[in-house]
Amino acid sequence: MSKNKVDHYPIMLSAAMLFAIAVMPGAVAPGIVGAAADSMGLGETQLGLLIGLYFAGFGIVSATSYLWIRKVNWRVYSSIGVIMMGFSWILAGMMEGYPTLLFLMFVVGIGAGLFASPSITILGDGTEAENGFSWMII
């Protein structure tokens, strides 16, 4: 048994599951786009922008995470990210205005990045980082 706390099964599983939740909007993007097209009558360009803003928010937070990931309490940032993502999804389901929906999708991406980045860091901090990263793929 490893002395590194990160190598324990529950920690690895939890981090991998948090990462999976964070990237889920990208995986179900066709469903999100289809629902938005049906309910709001959006064109292809508008639909692309809708999903693109999720990835922009996620990408900005993920790309800058090397600046803050080791300096902050990852539990607080992950909690903030989960709350941001959850409330933004709830509000997005109630909104009828396209600009508001765009903003909320960007916030969903930011929230997802706030808890995906610590998840990746946790998975990479084990004694065998390649095993940690394989948990993300599974």
C-alpha positions in Angstrom: 0.0 0.0 0.0 1.3 3.4 -0.9 2.0 6.0 1.7 0.9 8.8 -0.7 -2.7 9.6 0.3 -3.6 10.5 -3.3 -3.0 6.9 -4.4 -6.0 5.6 -2.4 -8.9 4.2 -4.5 -11.6 6.5 -3.1 -9.6 9.6 -3.8 -8.8 8.6 -7.3 -12.4 7.6 -8.0 -13.7 10.9 -6.6 -11.3 13.0 -8.6 -12.1 11.1 -11.8 -15.8 11.4 -11.2 -15.5 15.2 -10.6 -13.6 15.5 -13.9 -16.2 13.5 -15.7 -19.0 15.8 -14.4 -16.9 18.9 -15.5 -16.5 17.7 -19.1 -20.0 16.3 -19.4 -21.5 19.4 -21.2 -18.9 18.9 -23.9 -19.9 15.2 -24.3 -23.6 16.0 -24.5 -23.2 19.1 -26.6 -25.3 17.7 -29.5 -28.2 17.3 -27.1 -27.8 20.8 -25.7 -27.6 22.3 -29.2 -30.6 20.3 -30.4 -32.7 21.4 -27.4 -31.7 25.0 -27.9 -32.4 24.8 -31.6 -35.9 23.3 -31.0 -37.0 25.6 -28.2 -35.4 28.8 -29.3 -35.2 28.4 -33.0 -31.5 29.3 -33.1 -29.4 29.1 -36.3 -26.2 27.1 -36.7 -23.9 30.1 -35.9 -25.8 30.9 -32.7 -25.7 27.2 -31.6 -22.0 27.0 -32.3 -21.4 30.2 -30.2 -23.5 28.7 -27.4 -21.3 25.6 -27.0 -18.2 27.6 -27.9 -18.7 29.8 -24.9 -18.8 26.8 -22.5 -15.5 25.7 -23.9 -14.1 29.2 -23.7 -14.9 29.5 -20.0 -13.6 26.0 -19.3 -10.4 26.7 -21.4 -9.6 30.0 -19.8 -9.8 28.6 -16.2 -8.0 25.4 -17.2 -5.2 27.3 -19.1 -4.6 29.7 -16.2 -4.9 27.0 -13.4 -1.1 26.7 -13.2 -1.1 30.2 -11.7 -3.5 29.4 -8.9 -3.8 25.6 -8.4 -1.1 25.2 -5.8 -1.8 28.5 -4.0 -5.5 28.1 -3.1 -7.6 25.7 -1.2 -8.8 23.4 -3.9 -11.8 22.3 -1.9 -13.1 25.8 -1.8 -12.6 26.4 -5.5 -14.1 23.0 -6.4 -17.2 23.8 -4.3 -17.5 27.2 -5.9 -17.2 25.6 -9.3 -19.9 23.0 -8.6 -22.3 25.6 -7.2 -21.6 28.0 -10.2 -22.2 25.2 -12.7 -25.3 23.9 -11.0 -27.0 27.3 -10.6 -26.1 28.3 -14.1 -27.6 25.2 -15.5 -30.8 25.8 -13.5 -31.0 29.4 -14.6 -30.2 28.5 -18.2 -33.2 26.1 -18.2 -35.5 29.0 -17.2 -34.1 31.7 -19.5 -35.7 32.7 -22.8 -33.2 35.4 -23.9 -30.3 34.3 -26.1 -27.7 36.8 -24.7 -28.4 35.6 -21.1 -28.1 32.0 -22.2 -24.7 32.8 -23.8 -23.5 34.3 -20.5 -24.8 31.4 -18.5 -23.0 28.9 -20.7 -19.8 30.8 -20.2 -20.3 30.7 -16.5 -21.0 26.9 -16.7 -17.6 26.6 -18.4 -15.9 28.6 -15.7 -17.5 26.5 -13.0 -16.5 23.3 -14.7 -12.9 24.5 -15.0 -12.8 25.4 -11.3 -13.3 21.8 -10.3 -11.8 20.0 -13.3 -8.4 21.6 -12.8 -8.0 20.3 -9.2 -9.3 16.9 -10.3 -6.5 16.7 -12.9 -3.9 17.9 -10.4 -5.0 15.3 -7.8 -4.9 12.5 -10.4 -1.4 13.6 -11.5 -0.1 13.9 -7.9 0.0 10.1 -7.3 3.2 8.1 -7.3 2.3 6.8 -10.7 0.8 9.7 -12.5 0.0 7.7 -15.7 -2.4 5.6 -13.6 -4.1 8.7 -12.4 -4.6 10.1 -15.8 -5.9 6.8 -17.0 -8.7 7.2 -14.5 -9.8 10.3 -16.4 -10.1 8.4 -19.6 -12.1 5.5 -18.1 
